[in-house]
Amino acid sequence: MNLSQKSQRTVNAGAASVGKPPLPRPAPIGRRERRTAETRIRLFRSALQLIAERGLSMVTVGDITEAADVGKGTFFNYFASKDHVLGVMAEIQLGKVREAAAMADEGTRPIRDVMHRLVLRLAEEPGRSPSLARAFISSFLSSEEVRAVIRQHMQEGRRTIAKLVAAGQELGEIDGGLKKDKVAIQLLQAVMGTVLLWSLHERPGLESWIEDTFEHFWRSVAVSGNEQEP
């Protein structure tokens, strides 16, 4: 149980003790909202597959909607352009960072393992193909709107990773003299730079690049004696 869950239980218990009902739970997602979310993800997945196969410039909105089996006009209910579709990847990446934070909250794994898994997970989506990785990186340059969406998710991701770093420092795994925000930025830069270089060279596989990147990153931040996996 993480801190927020403990706090919620305490609030509910306190309310019950004075004869008040517990705080209401969030309303379940309705069928319409669920279908909307499913359609959006289907469009994203279809776009991702096509971009991985052909490259961003060779994929049209019509190609995406045909692959997703929805009307062409439906696309623009969800995205301003095909470039905006890649903004969903930033949401997915942020979800992986939140997942790592939840894993660290459980306290059952060393922070090294949590961060190692996170780095591998962050490489999964862009690692589908070099052309997809290049398309994702080029989406940063496509428009200010796309950059704003990606920037917002990356800022939250950086703050969350900084909390992982702080947890590692408290556990004596990460050098306590390092600034947690700087380490978080270093990790993101390492992952993004590795994906970019791999997308240009294409060999060996991205996983091999990412493993090397993480090992070098960890040696640069770990307390002496914690450099290698136990």
N, C-alpha and C positions, 0 to 999 in steps of 0.2 A: 504493500500500500504506500503510495507516495504522499507527499505533504499535503497536496490539495485535497486528496481523498480523506486524509485524517482530519483536516480542518472541516470538511463538509459533514463528516460523521459527528464531530464535536458540536457543530451548530445545530444539527438535527436533534441530537440528544438533549441539548440545552433547551430547545424549543419545546420538546415533549415534556420535560421536567416541570415546566410552568403551565402545562395544559394547552399549549399551542400546537397546531399541526406542524409536521415537518415541512421544510421548504419543498415546493412543487418540483417535480422532475420535468425536464424539457419534453415538449410534446413530440410524439413520434412523427417521423417524416411521412407525409402523405403520398398517395400513389402518383399524383401529378408531379410532385417534386422529385420523386424517385425516378420517374421516367425521364424527366428533364436531365437529371444527373447522368443517367445511363446513356442518353443520346449524346451528350457532350463528350463522355469518355469514349463512346464508340467512334465518334468523329475523330477524336484525338488518336486512338489506336489505329484507325484506318490510315490517317495521314502519316503516322509514324512508320507504318509498314511500307507505304508507297515511297516516302522520302528515303527510307533505308535502301530500297531497291533502285530508285531512279535518280535521287538527288532532288533538292528542293525546287530548283528552277524548272525541272521537267514534270512537276506535279501541279495540276490545276485544281481549283475548287470543285469543278465537276467530277474530276477523278476521285476526289475524297468522298463526296456525297454518294457517288455510285458505289464505291467500295463499302461505305457504311449503310447503304440501302435506305437513304433518306432523300427527300427533295432538295434540289440545289438551293432553293430559297431558305430552307431550314438552317443551312450552315450559318447564315448571317444573323440568325437569332442567338447564336452562341459566340461567334468570333467576327471581328471586324475585317480580318484578312487571313490568308493561309499562314502568314508569318505569326499571327497571334496564337495559332494553334499550339506552337511550340512553347508558349507561356505556360501551358498546362504541365509541361515537363518540370518547370520550376516548382509548381505546386507539389508534384510527386516527389521531387527531391527534398523539399521541405518536410514532407510527411516522413521520409526516411530519417531525417535528422531528429524529428520529434520521437520517432520510434526508438532511436538510440538513447535519447534522454530518458524515456520511460524504462528502458532496460537498465540504465545506470541507476535509476531510482530504486530498482528492485534490490540492488546491492549484492547480486549473486555472481557477478563476473568482474574481473579486473577491468579498469578503465582502458587499458591497452587493448583488450579483446573487443570491447564495445567500439572503440574508435577504429580498429582494424576492420571490423565488420561494416561499419558505416562507410568507410572509404571504398570498400568493395561494392557496397550497395549503390553508392552514388555513381559508380562507373557503369552500372548495369544498363540503364536506358540509352545513354549516348553510345555505349559500347556495342549496340546492335550492328552498327556498320560505320566505317569511316565517313561515308557521305552523310549519315545522320548526325554524327558528331560535328562535322563541319557546318551542317545546316543549323544545328542548335547554337553553335558559337556565332554564326553569321546573323542569327536572329537578334543578337544584342545590338547589331548595327542597323537593323531594318527600319525601326521607327522609335521615336521618343516614347510612345505609348508602350511598346513592347519592352523597352529598356526599363521603364518605370515599374512594370509588373514584375519583371525579373529582379530588379533592384530591391523591391519591397520584400520579396520572398528570401532573397539572399541576406538581407539585413537581419531578418528574424532568425534565419539559419545560423548566421554568425553569432548572434547573441546566445542561441541555444548551445552551440558548440563551445562557446566560452564557459558555459556552466559545466560542461563535461570536463573541460580543462581544470576548472576550479576544484571539481570533485577529485580529479586525479592528483592535484596538488595536496589536497587534504589527506588523501590516502598514501601519500609519499611516493607515488609513481612518477609524477611530473615535477620537474624543477620548480620549486616555489618562488624562485627569483624572477621567473618569466611573467610577463604580462599576459593574462588569459586572453584578452581581446586580440593581441598580436599573434598569439599561437593559433587562435581560431582562423584568423585571416591567412596565416601561413598554410594551414591545412587546406583551405579552399583554393588558394593559389596553386598548391601542389597538385591537387586533383584536376583542376581546370587546365593547368599547363600540361599535365601528362596526357589528358584526353586530346588536347590540341596537337601535341607533337605526334602522338600515335596516329591521329587522323591524317597526318601528312605522310608518315612513313608506312603505316598499315601493317607492318610486321616488326616483331612477333605480335601475338595477341595482346589485347589491352590488359588482360588480367596480369600478365607477366610484367608489364610496365607499371601497373598500379601496385603490385606487390613490392617492387623495388622502391617505388616512391614512398610507400608507407614505412618501409624499413629505415630509409634515410631520414624521413620526418621524425620517426619515433626516437632514433638515436640523438637527434638534435634537441629533443625536449625532455627525454627521460632522465630521472635521477640515476646516478651511477649505480650499476648493479641491476637496473631494470630495463636495460637496452634490449635484451633478448627475451623471447617468450619463454616462460618457465617450462 
